[in-house]
């Protein structure tokens, strides 16, 4: 199941606008997207994990992990919904600047994809975060919004299929990022994956 995670910051803090805000009431309106979240506990100190995330943000590793994750989710989508649903590909990955404090680090991640009809759409808007979770333990978390392709390729997809596609994409992305943070340049380590329910 794909759900929202608690943030590492102030309770109720809005880390990423998931959609336009209601002008009269200030609430977030979520209509055409799935709210996603995942958390992985890393056996790595926070300073080391933050330094590795900084390197990954600059050397193309986050883009590589994004491409693999999106591709794997679309492969599963073809199995569930047919060939036309899989006529999409990741066109680009946009990363925000890595924001860092003494005990937090996060970077905005956006996946731009091409739909079956050739139109560009945003498949993922998310905040990838690191926070210390104990001695030599760091929490890697992602919270954001995942969108299926618009138009004919996304027509007829049930919420369950979209959730499954989102869960595959986010789970694969987080596993690859966790492995790279914990095992840079051939070192050993362990990442414990826990999707909150």
N, C-alpha and C positions, 0 to 999 in steps of 0.2 A: 504494500500500500504506500502511496506517496502522500506525505503529510508535511505540515510546517513544523520546523524545529524551533525550540526556544532560542532566542538570540543570546549572544554572549554579553551584550551591552545592557543598558537600562531597560527594565521591564516595559514592554509596549513600544519600544523604539522601532521606528520604521526604517529598516536598513536599505530597502530598495523599493521604489514605487512600482507595484505590480500592474497598475493600470491608472487611468485618470482618476483623480479624486473628485468626489461629489462636492461641488462648490458650496452647497447649502449646509452640508453636515460634516465634511472632512473625512468621510469614510472611503475606503478603497473599494472600487467596484471591479470584481473579477468576473469576466464573462467568457472569454474565448481561450482560456488558458487553464493549466493545471498547476496548482501550487505544489512545489517540490522541495524536499529537504532530505539531507542525509548527513550522517556523522560517522567519522572513523577515528578511533583512538590509536595514536601512533606511539611506538616505543622509541621516542626521540625527544631530547630536550627542546624547549621552546625556541631558544636562541638558534640552535642548529636547524630546526625545522623552518624558522622564519628566513634564515639565510638561504636555505635551499629553495624555498618558494620564490624568493627574490631572483635567484638565478634562473629558475624555471620560467618566470614571467618574461625574462629577457632573451632566453635562448631557444624559444619555439616549442618547448616541451608541453606547455599547457595547450597550445594549438594542436599539437600531435595527439595528445590525449583526447581532445575534443573531437577531432576527426575520426578517431577510432571508435569513440563512444557513439557518435551520431550514426556512423555507418553500421555498427552492430545493432542499434535499435531499429534502423530501417530494414535491415535484413529480417529481423523478427516480425516487423510490421507486414512485410510482403507475405510471410507465412500465414499470418492471421487475417489479413484483409485483401490480399491480392496484389497483382503486379502494379497496377496504377497507383496504389497507395505508396509504393516504394520508389516512385519516380520523383525523388527529391534528393538533393545532395547538399552538403555543407559548403557554402561559398566562402565563408571567412569567419574568423574569430577575432573579436575586439576585446581588448583587455584595458581596464582602467589602470591608473597608477596604483602601485601597492601603497596602501595607507598603513602606517605603523605607529604603535605606541609601545611603551615598555612591556605591556602584557597582551597586546592584540596585534593582529595583522590581517588585513583583508584587501581583496582585489575584486573589482567588478568584472564579470565574465559575460559576454554576449555572443551568441551563435547566430550568424546570418546564414540562411539557407535559401535555395532556389526551389520553388514549388514546381509541380508537374506542368503548370501553365507558363512557366518561365519567369514568374514574378518573384522578387526577393521578399523574404519575410524574416522576422526575428523568431527563431525557434527557442531560444533560452535567454533570459535575463536573470542573472544570479549574482550573489555575493559569496565568494569563496573565502572562508575565514580560518584563522589559526588562533588558539588560545591555550595557555598552559593548563594542564589538568592533573598535575601532580609532579613528583620528582621524576624527571626524565620521561614524562608522558605529556603528549600534546594532542589536543582535540583539533581535527580538521573537519570543518562543517561547510555545507552549502545550503543556501536557502534562496528561493527565487520562483520564477514562473516559466513553465514550459508550454510551448504552443505547437499544435499540429499544423501541417501545411494547409493553407486556405485553398479554395477552389475545388475542382473536380477530384484531385488526388486525395483531399481530406474529407470529401463528402461521404457521408454514411459511416464514418468511424464512430463507434460507440465510446462513451467516456471510459469504459473499462479497457478498451484497446488502447486509447490514448494514454491512460494511466500506466498500462503495462509498458508501452513504448517509452514513456518518460522515466519510469523506474529503471528500465534497462540502460537507457542513456546515462542517467545520473549515477547509477551504481557502477557502471563500467568506467566512467570518467573519474569518480572518486577513488576507485581501486587503483587505477593507473597513476593518479597523482600521489596517492598514499605510498605506493611502491617506490616511486621515484624520490619522494621526500625522505623515506626511511633508508633506501638502498642506493644512495648516489655513488656512482663510479665503482660498482661491484662490492660495496660493503654489505654486511648482513644486518638484518633487523626484522621486526614483526609489526604488521599493521592489523589491528583488530577492528573489523567492520561491524558497526551496529546501526541498523536503520531503525529509528524510533517509531513506535506504533502508538 
